[in-house]
Amino acid sequence: MIQFYKIIFGLSLILATLSIGSGCRQNYVPTDEELADYGWVLFSQGDYVGARDWFQLSIDKDSTYMDGYCGIGWSNGKLGYADTAYQYLYLGKDMTYDDIRFPNQVNLPIDFVGGLVFASSAIGNDSLTIAYSQEFDFKQNQIQVDMGDGDFRWTLKEALFTTLGYDSNINAQDVRLAWSVAQYNSSQFIECVSNIRLIWEDADISGVFDPDISTVQGRNEIAKELEKLQLLLSS
């Protein structure tokens, strides 16, 4: 819980600073990290407009602060502004990640790619969705190797949100489902079925999924399974 208290302590200083009148001396200036952290607190509370505003403050303070772009992208995605979400996630994705300055944000790069998968899916660009999903899969495999944990599965801001007692319910299964839908739309039925089976495996769904992709009936079976998984993962 140490990180949680650090966040709350930092936020109390931020709010105190903002409440000081312009004629008073300000002894504390919040960092870009603290501004963004408060954005994620608001995000966890469902206040996506407020979160977006705080993330904007963080990049106004430091235009190279990656997590600010990540937060604005995800907040706009939650608000339904897929184009804007894509824009900010794309802008921040390839910035230089400073793992010395921000050691608690080790999975920040994959947070961007996961967001780009959903943004690409929301704007209806299947080729981009597939490309970012492949990049996401590569990054997740890299993390598994680095951690020595083949069971690791990405969850959005897991470390930070855990300290806040919040589960975003946005994880690697959702990415794989978006990937599967894009593959289906692109007539990549073999690959789509393979991804569905992996979702079943991660979700501990028993049974065998073996549709005949050469038939209309088999392809309809795939479509129905994708709909079922969307309902399952969104619940």
C-alpha positions in Angstrom: 0.0 0.0 0.0 3.0 2.3 0.0 2.4 3.5 -3.5 -1.2 4.3 -2.6 -0.2 6.5 0.3 2.4 8.2 -1.9 -0.4 9.0 -4.4 -2.8 10.3 -1.8 -0.1 12.4 -0.1 0.9 13.8 -3.5 -2.7 14.6 -4.4 -3.3 16.5 -1.2 -0.4 18.7 -2.0 -1.6 19.3 -5.5 -5.1 20.2 -4.4 -3.7 22.5 -1.7 -1.4 24.2 -4.3 -4.3 24.8 -6.6 -6.4 26.3 -3.8 -3.8 28.9 -3.0 -4.7 32.3 -4.3 -2.7 33.9 -7.0 -1.4 36.5 -4.6 0.1 33.9 -2.3 3.5 32.2 -2.5 3.2 28.7 -3.8 5.7 26.5 -2.0 4.9 23.3 -3.9 4.6 22.6 -7.6 3.1 19.3 -8.6 5.2 17.1 -10.9 3.9 15.8 -14.2 3.8 12.4 -12.7 1.6 13.5 -9.8 -0.7 15.3 -12.2 -1.0 12.2 -14.3 -1.5 10.0 -11.3 -4.5 12.0 -10.2 -5.8 11.6 -13.8 -5.7 7.9 -13.3 -7.4 8.2 -9.9 -10.3 10.1 -11.7 -10.2 7.5 -14.5 -10.7 4.7 -11.9 -13.7 6.6 -10.6 -15.3 6.9 -14.0 -14.7 10.6 -14.4 -13.1 10.5 -17.8 -13.6 14.2 -18.6 -11.9 15.2 -15.4 -9.1 12.6 -15.9 -8.5 13.9 -19.4 -8.1 17.4 -18.1 -5.5 16.4 -15.5 -3.6 14.3 -18.1 -3.6 17.5 -20.3 -2.1 19.4 -17.4 0.7 16.8 -17.2 1.7 17.2 -20.8 1.3 21.0 -20.7 3.9 20.8 -17.9 6.2 18.4 -19.8 5.4 17.8 -23.5 7.5 14.6 -23.5 5.7 13.0 -20.5 4.5 9.7 -22.0 2.0 8.7 -19.4 0.1 11.9 -20.0 -0.5 11.0 -23.6 -1.4 7.5 -22.6 -4.0 8.8 -20.2 -5.5 11.3 -22.6 -5.8 8.5 -25.2 -7.5 6.1 -22.9 -9.8 8.8 -21.5 -10.9 9.9 -24.9 -11.5 6.2 -25.8 -13.8 5.8 -22.8 -15.6 9.0 -23.9 -16.2 7.5 -27.4 -13.7 9.8 -29.2 -11.8 7.1 -31.0 -10.1 9.3 -33.5 -8.7 11.6 -30.8 -7.8 8.6 -28.7 -5.8 7.2 -31.6 -4.1 10.5 -32.2 -2.7 10.9 -28.6 -1.8 7.2 -28.3 0.1 7.4 -31.6 1.9 10.6 -30.6 3.1 9.2 -27.3 3.8 5.6 -28.3 7.3 6.1 -29.6 8.5 8.7 -27.1 11.6 7.8 -25.1 10.6 5.8 -22.0 12.6 6.8 -19.0 12.6 3.6 -16.8 15.1 5.3 -14.3 12.8 8.2 -13.7 9.6 6.2 -13.7 10.4 2.7 -12.5 6.8 2.0 -11.6 5.7 2.4 -15.2 7.5 -0.6 -16.6 4.5 -1.7 -18.7 3.7 1.8 -20.1 4.7 1.0 -23.7 2.3 -1.9 -23.9 -0.5 0.3 -22.4 -0.1 2.4 -25.5 -0.2 -0.5 -27.9 -3.3 -2.0 -26.2 -5.0 1.3 -26.5 -4.1 1.6 -30.2 -5.7 -1.9 -30.8 -9.0 -0.7 -29.3 -8.9 2.7 -31.0 -8.1 1.1 -34.4 -11.0 -1.3 -33.9 -13.4 1.5 -32.9 -12.6 3.5 -36.1 -13.1 0.3 -38.1 -9.6 -0.1 -39.5 -9.1 -3.9 -39.4 -5.6 -3.9 -40.9 -4.3 -1.4 -38.2 -6.1 -3.5 -35.5 -4.3 -6.6 -36.7 -0.9 -4.9 -36.9 -1.2 -3.4 -33.4 -2.5 -6.7 -32.0 0.6 -8.4 -33.4 2.8 -5.7 -31.8 1.0 -6.1 -28.5 1.5 -9.9 -28.6 5.2 -9.4 -29.2 5.5 -6.9 -26.3 3.6 -9.2 -24.0 5.9 -12.1 -24.9 8.9 -9.9 -24.2 7.5 -9.1 -20.7 6.9 -12.8 -20.0 10.5 -13.5 -20.9 11.9 -10.6 -18.8 9.7 -11.6 -15.8 10.4 -15.4 -16.3 6.6 -15.8 -16.1 4.9 -17.4 -19.1 1.5 -16.9 -17.4 1.7 -13.1 -17.3 -1.2 -11.4 -19.0 -1.4 -7.6 -19.4 -4.1 -5.6 -17.6 -4.3 -1.9 -18.0 -2.4 0.0 -15.2 -2.6 -3.1 -13.0 0.0 -2.0 -10.5 -1.4 1.5 -10.0 -5.1 0.4 -10.1 -4.5 -2.4 -7.6 -3.3 0.2 -5.0 -6.6 2.1 -5.6 -8.7 -1.1 -5.2 -9.9 -0.8 -8.8 -10.0 -3.3 -11.6 -10.2 -1.8 -15.1 -11.5 -5.1 -16.5 -9.4 -4.2 -19.6 -6.9 -6.9 -20.3 -5.1 -9.1 -22.8 -8.2 -11.2 -23.5 -10.0 -8.0 -24.8 -7.1 -7.3 -27.1 -7.2 -10.8 -28.5 -10.9 -10.6 -29.0 -10.5 -7.3 -31.0 -7.8 -9.0 -32.9 -10.1 -12.0 -33.6 -12.9 -9.7 -34.9 -10.5 -7.9 -37.2 -9.3 -11.2 -38.5 -12.8 -12.4 -39.1 -13.6 -9.2 -41.0 -10.5 -9.7 -43.1 -11.4 -13.3 -43.9 -8.5 -14.6 -41.9 -10.6 -17.4 -40.5 -7.8 -19.9 -39.6 -6.0 -17.2 -37.5 -9.3 -16.1 -36.0 -10.2 -19.6 -34.8 -6.7 -19.9 -33.4 -7.1 -16.7 -31.3 -10.6 -17.8 -30.1 -9.0 -21.0 -28.8 -6.4 -19.0 -26.9 -9.2 -16.9 -25.4 -10.9 -20.1 -24.3 -7.7 -21.4 -22.8 -7.1 -18.2 -20.8 -10.7 -18.0 -19.7 -10.8 -21.7 -18.7 -13.6 -22.4 -21.1 -13.8 -26.2 -21.7 -14.7 -27.9 -24.9 -13.6 -28.0 -28.5 -14.0 -25.2 -31.0 -13.5 -26.6 -34.5 -15.8 -24.9 -37.1 -15.5 -25.8 -40.8 -14.2 -22.5 -42.1 -14.8 -23.6 -45.7 -18.6 -23.4 -45.2 -21.0 -20.6 -44.6 -22.3 -22.5 -41.6 -18.8 -22.7 -40.1 -18.1 -19.0 -40.6 -21.5 -18.2 -39.0 -20.4 -20.4 -36.1 -17.3 -18.2 -35.7 -19.3 -15.0 -35.8 -21.7 -16.3 -33.1 -18.8 -17.3 -30.9 -17.3 -13.9 -31.2 -20.6 -12.4 -30.1 -20.7 -14.7 -27.1 -17.1 -13.8 -26.1 -17.9 -10.1 -26.4 -20.8 -10.6 -23.9 -18.6 -12.8 -21.6 -15.7 -10.4 -21.5 -17.8 -7.3 -21.0 -19.6 -8.7 -18.0 
